[in-house]
Amino acid sequence: MRRRYEIRDDQWDQIKDLLPPERKRQGGRIAKDNRMMLNAMLWVARSGAPWRDLPEHYGSWKTVYTRFRRWQMAGIWDQILKHVSISPDFENIMIDATIVRVHQHGAGAKGGKQFQAIGRSRGGITTKIHAIVDALGNPLRFDLTAGNSHDCVKGFEMPQEMDLAGKTVIADRGYDMNNILELIVKQQATAVIPSRKHRKVQRTCDWWLYKERHLVECLFNKLKHYRRLATRYDKLSCTFAAFLSLASILLWLN
């Protein structure tokens, strides 16, 4: 019987061949099944519980954590996300960011907060998730910064990695910057971004099309159903990003 938070059979069939084969342990023992390990990782992501609180039927928490980190360092999560997002709807793309509070257990990593996408903002110690979604609200790109960084910085960097030709880019006033608008025009795309109130010349805006921006807000709402993403408990930004990719994979598979 499938337990709560576990992956469905149809979802598993789409990604099982993308995971590395189970390794043989010393003494000829076979390593834990990949599906059981993935279900254990999903339990941690959805519940937000520490790895040590993993239910016993999933086996040793150390085994699950080790495999999660090994797949993260090998880029497996990014490869799977790229595989399942092969047919996005590029009619429109939307960009926005959301703030995530950092739990006290998420602080103290080596190298300092500035290297782990953690900063102090009005809400305290926070991380900011920047996302680009397609016309259906499916995630296309993610990036992490400290919570006190401005949205427009990544709003200029992230679209440069994409082909925007013929697309409509929808964003709020926080992205009304000259360099972002020039980038959109240079790539032969259309900007639906309201003008900041202090601009002397107010650009026209397609407000009906602008309403579609709620889809990126809906994405953040879905991601924060995973309590490991609603509050950041991970010290390392790469680990937090891996959970973000895992949640995005499940959204594409639904």
N, C-alpha and C positions, 0 to 999 in steps of 0.2 A: 504494500500500500504506500502510495506517495505521501510523504509527510509535508507539512506546511513549509513553504519557501523553496521546495525542491523543484528542479527543472522537469518539464514535461517530456514525454517520449518524443514528440515531434520536434521539440526544440533541441533535444540531445542529438537526434539524427542529423541535424544540420551542422553541428560543430564537433562531433566526436572525432572525426578524422583529422581535425586541425590541432588536436592536443598531442603532445609527445607520448609515445608508448610507455607503459609502466615498466620501470626498471626492476630487474631481479635483485633481490637482496642477498646478502651473504648466507650461505647454507642452502641456496636454491629456492628460498621463499619468494613468492610473487608479491610485488608491492601492492598497496591498496589500489582499488579500482578508481580510475579517473572520475567516473561519474559520482561516486561516493565522495571523493575529495572536492569536486565542484559543488556538490550539494552542501557540504560542510562550509565551504567558503561563502555560499549564498546565505546560509544561516547566520554567519557572523555579520555579513553585510546588512541583512535585513533587520536583525535583532539589535545590532550595535553593541553586543556583549563582547567582553575581552576574549581573546583566543583561549585562555585557560578555562573559560566557562563552557566550552564546546560540549554538547551532550556526548555521553560515552559511546552511543551506538555509531558515532562517526570515527571512533578510534582516537588515537593520540593527537592532541592539539598541536604538538610539535611537528608531527608528520604533515598535517594539513598546512600549517604555517610555512614550513620549509618548501613544500611544493608550490604554494602561492607565490612565495618570493622567487623561487627558481623560474617559474613561468613569467613573472614580472620582469626579471633581469634578462630573460631570453626574448622579450618582446612578444610573447604569445598573445597577451590580451590585445595589443594593438593589431596584431595580424588577424585575429578573429573578428575584431570590430570592423576592420577594413573589408573582410570577406562578407560579412552579413549586411553591410551597407552598400551593396553594389548597385542598387537601383534607386537612388534618391530622386525626389522631385525638385528640380532646380528652377522651377518657374520663379519662385521667390526664395531668398535666403534672409534669415533674421539673426541679429547678433545682440547679445545682452550679457549681463553678469549678475551674479547673486553672491551674497555674503554668507559664510558659514562660520559659526562660532567655534573656536578652538578650545577643547577641553584642557584642563591643567595637565592631563597625562600626555597631551600632544605637544607639549613644550619641552625644551631641554635637549634637542638633538644637537649633535656635534656640528660645528660650523656656524651656529647662530641662526636666529629666526629668519634673517634676510635671505638665507640660502635654502630655506624650507618653505617658502611662500607663506610666511606668517608675519603679520604686522599688527600694529595697534591702530584701530579706527574708533569711531564714535561708539561702536558696539563692544569695545574691548579688544581682546586678542582674536584676530579673525583671519580667514583665508577667503580669497575671492575666486569664484569659478567663472571663467569666461567661456561662452558657448556660441557656436554658430549652428543653426538648424535649417532644414530644408522647408519647402512649402507645406509639408505635412507635420512639421514639428519634430522630425527625427534628428537626432544629434549627428553632426558632421565633424566638428572640430571642438576640442577643449583645450584650455590652458589654465594654469593656476598662477596667481600672484598674491602678494601680501594684501590684506584687506584694505590698507590705506592707499593703494595705487589707484590711479584714475582709470575709468573704463576705456577712455579714448586711446590710451597707449596700446593696449592689446587690440583695440578696435581698428587700429591702423596696421598692426603687424600681422594679425591672423588672416585677413582677406588677401594679403599679398601672396599667400600660399595657394590660392584658389584661382580658377578661371572664372571671372565674373561676367564675361562677355554675354550680352543679351539677357542678363538676369536683373531682377529688382532687389535691391538691398534695403531692408527695412530695419530701422533702429530708432531709439528715442533721442531726445535732445542732447543727452550726454555725449553723443557721437557726432554732433554738429561741429566738426572741426574742418578747417580748410584742407589739411593734408588728406583726411579721409574722403572728403568730397572730390578732391582732385584725383585721388586713386580710383574712385568709382568711375569718374568720367574717362580717365585714361584707359580703363579696361572696358570701355563701351557698355557700361551698365547704367541702370537708373537708380537714383537715390530717393527713397521715401523717408526722409529724416526731417522732422520739424525744425525750424530755425530757433536758435536761442533768443530769448526775449530782448537781449541787449543789442542784437544785430540791427543796424540802421536799415538794411534792406532785408525784408522778410520774404523768403522764398515760398512759392506755392507748394502745397503738400496734398497728396491724394489721401484724404482722411479715411475714406472707405477702405482703401488698401492698407492703410496704417493699422486698422483694427486687427489685421492678421498677426500683428506682433504678439498677441496674447499667446500664440503657440509656443514661443520660447519661454514664456512665464509658466505655461503648463508643463513644459519639459522639466524645469527646475522643481516644480511641485511633485512630479513623478519621481525624480531622482531622490528627493528628500523623504520619500517613503522608505528608502534605505537609511536606517538610523545611523549607519556608519558614515553616511554622507551629510545627513542633517546636522550632525555635530562631528567635528574632526577629532578623532582620538589618536590618529597616527602621527608619530613624530616626523617621519620622512614624507616629503611631498610625493616621491615616486610611489610609495605605498598607497597614499590617498588617491593618487591618479589611477592606480591599478583598480581600486574599488570603483572609481568613476567609470572606467572602461567596462568593467564587469557589469555594472548596472545598465550601461548603454547597450551592451550586447543583448541583454534580456529584453530591453525595450524594442530593439529591432526584431527580435524573434517573436514577440507577441503578435 
